[in-house]
């Protein structure tokens, strides 16, 4: 007679079920007592120094003595997909705060929530008009010829394009988990293509734009979740049972969920350009990309570049990011930095708090 390989005692099972029930009951009470103000994201003190249409330019309050603030300010360019708060998710895990603690003068361009009338905004508008306006405002405020730029994911792609078009305005360029070569498929000789890139190759983006105008954040979130469905759609919620009794852990989890599912819709024209021009045609690296009538030539990226990637990135594979090193115009000024974490963990993970901003700030100060 065959026996079941895992022996389950009824008394052990009963105790386990009772313990789970207790945790869920206490957790539900804790959730009931939690308000939206408790789940604060993007809370580092700042001023709005410019506002145009839906986007705002923030300037963060310094955290060190004015004499210790680095003389060259840095503007952070977040992605259009998901909110800017990934750079300032919670007080103890904030990229912005970490840079402020290192004496970096931080600005950030918050893209906001586009209206229906913004569905026609293109890469030309975002890169050549909006980013350029923000950069010029900061340059004028500080009476500087050029400033530092920090790009996050797709915001890094926009930052790269801007730097190639305006090399005289950018002193140093820092990129994090930034897609550059959307067809890069080999890492150390092994196939390594992100699932999102595979999905995007056959996406009928014209139909999406026709149907939605503004691509809904919920549609984009489903795409991200499908890149790692078990972990992102089921596993993390199973793990929450063990954190229901820990208020701090629960609030941190809710902050991440608030950011993930509270993101903005995206301009249909912008998204169409991302999928067709960048992802499908790979125009940034093959030399065919033009923005506002100007050719985007990566050889014009001659300023110092610090290209930071996540070794376990399931959305933007390292090979897609580090391909930039083959195309910049000044390879001696190009540096790469790897962090053993994932795509979001590079901003919110415990290790990244000790590595990313401190080392990037040190690099900026040397240049």
C-alpha positions in Angstrom: 0.0 0.0 0.0 1.4 3.4 -1.0 1.6 6.1 1.6 1.3 9.8 1.0 4.9 11.3 1.0 4.0 14.2 3.2 2.4 13.1 6.6 0.1 15.8 7.9 -1.1 15.5 11.5 -4.6 16.7 12.2 -3.6 18.5 15.4 -0.7 20.3 13.6 -3.0 21.3 10.8 -5.6 22.6 13.3 -3.0 24.7 15.1 -1.7 26.1 11.8 -5.2 27.1 10.6 -6.0 28.7 14.0 -2.7 30.7 13.9 -3.5 32.0 10.4 -7.0 32.9 11.4 -5.6 34.8 14.4 -3.1 36.7 12.2 -5.8 37.6 9.6 -8.2 38.8 12.3 -5.6 41.0 13.9 -4.4 42.2 10.5 -7.9 43.2 9.4 -8.3 45.3 12.5 -5.0 46.9 11.9 -6.0 47.7 8.3 -9.3 49.1 9.4 -7.4 51.5 11.7 -5.0 52.6 8.9 -5.8 55.7 6.9 -4.5 56.9 3.6 -2.4 59.5 5.4 -0.6 56.7 7.2 0.5 55.2 3.8 2.5 58.2 2.8 4.6 58.1 -0.3 6.7 60.9 -1.9 6.8 62.7 1.5 10.3 64.2 1.5 9.9 68.0 2.0 10.0 69.9 -1.3 8.9 73.0 -3.1 7.2 73.3 -6.5 9.3 75.7 -8.4 7.6 75.4 -11.8 4.3 73.9 -13.0 3.2 73.5 -16.6 0.1 71.6 -17.8 0.3 68.3 -15.8 4.0 68.2 -14.9 5.7 69.9 -12.0 9.4 70.6 -11.2 10.3 69.9 -7.5 13.2 71.2 -5.5 13.9 69.2 -2.3 14.9 70.8 0.9 18.6 70.2 1.7 19.6 68.0 4.6 23.1 69.2 5.1 24.7 72.5 5.8 24.5 74.8 2.8 28.3 74.9 2.6 28.4 71.1 2.1 25.8 71.1 -0.7 27.4 70.1 -4.0 27.6 73.1 -6.3 26.2 71.3 -9.3 22.5 70.4 -8.9 21.0 67.1 -10.2 17.6 66.7 -11.8 15.9 63.2 -11.6 13.9 62.1 -14.6 11.4 59.4 -13.6 9.6 57.2 -16.1 6.2 58.2 -17.5 4.9 54.7 -16.6 4.3 54.5 -12.8 4.7 57.5 -10.5 7.8 59.4 -9.5 7.4 58.2 -5.9 9.6 55.1 -6.7 12.4 57.6 -5.9 10.9 58.6 -2.6 8.8 55.6 -1.5 9.1 55.7 2.2 11.2 57.8 4.7 13.8 55.1 5.4 14.1 53.9 1.9 14.2 57.0 -0.3 16.6 57.5 -3.2 15.9 61.3 -2.9 16.7 61.4 0.8 19.8 59.4 0.4 21.1 61.8 -2.2 20.2 64.8 0.1 22.2 63.1 2.9 25.1 63.0 0.6 25.0 66.7 -0.1 23.5 66.5 -3.6 21.1 69.4 -4.5 18.1 67.4 -5.9 15.4 68.4 -8.3 12.8 66.1 -9.8 10.4 66.3 -12.7 7.0 64.8 -11.7 5.1 64.0 -14.9 1.7 64.0 -13.0 -1.5 62.5 -14.4 -2.2 63.3 -18.0 -5.6 64.4 -19.2 -7.5 63.1 -22.2 -6.2 66.0 -24.2 -2.6 64.8 -23.6 -3.1 61.6 -25.6 -1.2 63.2 -28.5 1.9 64.1 -26.6 5.0 62.5 -28.2 8.6 61.8 -27.3 9.4 65.1 -29.0 7.2 66.9 -26.5 8.5 65.2 -23.4 12.2 65.2 -24.3 12.7 68.4 -26.5 10.2 70.6 -24.7 9.4 69.5 -21.2 12.8 68.2 -20.1 14.5 71.0 -21.9 12.4 73.6 -20.1 13.1 72.0 -16.7 16.8 71.9 -17.4 16.9 75.5 -18.5 15.0 76.6 -15.3 17.6 74.9 -13.1 20.5 76.2 -15.1 19.1 79.7 -14.7 18.4 79.4 -11.0 22.0 78.3 -10.4 23.7 80.4 -13.1 25.3 77.3 -14.5 26.1 76.3 -18.1 25.3 72.6 -17.3 23.8 70.4 -14.6 23.7 66.7 -13.6 20.9 64.4 -14.8 19.7 61.1 -13.2 17.4 58.9 -15.2 15.1 56.1 -13.9 14.2 53.3 -16.2 12.3 54.7 -19.2 13.1 58.1 -17.8 16.7 57.1 -18.3 16.0 56.5 -22.0 14.6 60.0 -22.3 17.6 61.3 -20.4 19.9 59.6 -22.8 18.1 61.1 -25.8 18.1 64.5 -24.2 21.9 64.3 -23.4 22.6 63.3 -27.0 20.7 66.3 -28.3 22.0 68.7 -25.7 25.5 67.6 -24.6 26.4 71.2 -23.6 23.6 71.3 -21.0 24.4 68.1 -19.1 27.6 67.9 -17.0 27.2 64.2 -15.8 24.6 61.6 -16.7 23.6 58.9 -14.3 21.3 56.1 -15.6 19.6 53.3 -13.6 18.1 50.2 -15.1 17.7 52.1 -18.4 16.6 50.3 -21.6 19.0 51.3 -24.4 19.4 48.4 -26.8 15.9 46.8 -26.9 17.2 43.9 -29.0 20.1 43.0 -26.8 19.6 39.3 -26.2 22.8 37.9 -24.8 24.4 38.2 -21.4 27.7 36.2 -21.1 26.7 34.3 -24.2 23.3 33.1 -22.9 19.9 34.2 -24.1 18.5 36.8 -21.7 15.6 38.8 -23.2 13.0 40.3 -20.8 9.4 39.0 -21.2 8.1 42.5 -21.6 10.3 43.0 -24.6 9.1 39.7 -26.1 5.5 40.7 -25.6 6.1 44.2 -27.0 7.5 42.8 -30.3 4.1 41.6 -31.3 1.9 44.1 -29.5 -0.8 45.8 -31.7 -0.1 49.2 -30.2 -2.1 51.0 -32.9 -5.3 49.1 -31.8 -4.5 50.0 -28.1 -4.1 53.7 -28.9 -7.3 53.7 -31.0 -9.2 52.0 -28.2 -7.9 54.0 -25.3 -6.3 57.2 -26.3 -4.6 57.4 -23.0 -3.2 53.9 -22.2 -4.7 53.1 -18.8 -2.3 52.4 -15.9 -4.2 49.2 -15.1 -3.4 47.8 -18.6 0.3 48.6 -18.1 0.3 47.1 -14.7 -1.1 43.8 -16.0 1.8 43.7 -18.4 4.4 44.1 -15.6 2.7 41.5 -13.4 2.7 39.0 -16.3 6.5 39.3 -16.4 6.7 37.4 -13.2 3.1 36.3 -12.5 3.5 33.9 -9.5 5.8 36.2 -7.5 4.0 39.4 -8.3 0.4 38.3 -8.4 0.2 35.5 -5.8 3.4 35.0 -3.8 3.7 38.5 -2.3 0.1 38.4 -1.0 0.7 35.0 0.6 3.7 36.5 2.4 1.6 39.4 3.8 0.0 37.0 6.4 3.3 37.0 8.3 3.6 40.8 8.3 0.0 41.6 9.5 1.1 41.9 13.1 4.0 44.2 12.3 2.6 47.7 11.6 5.8 49.1 10.1 6.2 46.1 7.7 2.5 46.4 6.8 2.7 50.1 6.0 5.8 49.5 3.9 3.9 46.8 1.9 0.9 49.2 1.5 3.2 52.0 0.3 4.5 49.7 -2.5 1.0 48.7 -3.4 -0.1 52.3 -3.4 2.7 53.2 -5.8 2.2 50.2 -8.1 -1.5 50.6 -8.5 -1.8 54.4 -8.3 0.3 55.2 -11.3 -0.8 57.6 -14.1 -2.2 56.7 -17.5 0.2 57.3 -20.4 -0.1 59.3 -23.6 -1.1 57.0 -26.4 1.3 58.7 -28.8 4.1 58.5 -26.3 3.4 54.8 -25.7 3.1 54.1 -29.4 6.6 55.7 -29.9 8.0 53.6 -27.1 6.8 50.3 -28.6 7.2 50.9 -32.3 10.2 53.2 -32.5 12.3 52.0 -29.6 11.2 48.4 -28.8 10.3 47.1 -32.2 12.6 49.2 -34.5 15.4 49.6 -31.9 16.0 53.1 -33.4 18.0 54.5 -30.5 21.0 52.2 -31.2 20.6 51.7 -35.0 20.9 55.5 -35.6 17.5 56.1 -37.1 15.9 58.0 -34.2 14.8 61.6 -34.7 13.2 63.9 -32.2 11.8 67.3 -33.1 13.6 67.0 -36.5 17.0 66.3 -34.9 18.9 63.0 -35.2 19.6 61.4 -31.8 23.2 60.3 -32.1 24.6 58.4 -29.1 28.1 59.5 -30.2 27.2 62.9 -28.9 26.9 61.5 -25.4 30.5 62.6 -24.5 29.9 63.8 -20.9 30.8 61.3 -18.1 28.2 58.6 -17.8 27.6 56.3 -14.8 25.4 53.4 -16.0 23.9 51.4 -13.1 22.0 48.2 -13.7 20.4 45.5 -11.5 21.9 42.0 -11.9 18.5 40.3 -11.3 16.4 42.7 -13.4 13.4 40.7 -14.9 12.1 43.8 -16.8 15.2 45.4 -18.2 17.9 42.8 -18.7 21.4 44.0 -17.9 22.5 43.4 -21.6 19.9 45.9 -22.7 21.3 48.6 -20.4 25.1 48.1 -20.7 24.9 48.1 -24.5 25.2 51.9 -24.1 28.9 51.5 -23.6 29.4 50.5 -27.2 27.8 53.6 -28.6 28.8 56.6 -26.4 31.2 59.1 -27.9 33.6 59.2 -25.0 34.3 55.6 -23.8 36.9 56.7 -21.4 34.3 58.7 -19.5 31.9 55.8 -19.3 31.5 53.7 -16.1 29.2 50.8 -15.2 28.0 49.7 -11.8 26.1 46.5 -11.0 23.9 46.1 -7.9 22.8 42.5 -7.0 19.1 43.2 -6.8 16.0 43.5 -9.0 14.3 46.2 -11.1 12.5 47.9 -8.2 14.8 46.7 -5.5 17.5 49.0 -7.0 15.6 51.9 -5.5 13.8 50.3 -2.5 16.0 47.4 -1.4 18.0 47.4 1.7 21.4 46.9 0.0 20.6 49.7 -2.6 20.1 52.2 0.3 23.8 51.7 1.2 25.2 51.6 -2.3 23.3 53.5 -5.0 23.1 57.1 -3.8 26.4 57.1 -1.8 28.5 55.7 -4.7 26.7 57.8 -7.3 27.1 60.9 -5.2 30.8 60.2 -4.8 31.1 59.7 -8.6 29.3 63.0 -9.3 31.5 65.0 -6.9 34.6 63.7 -8.6 33.4 64.9 -12.0 
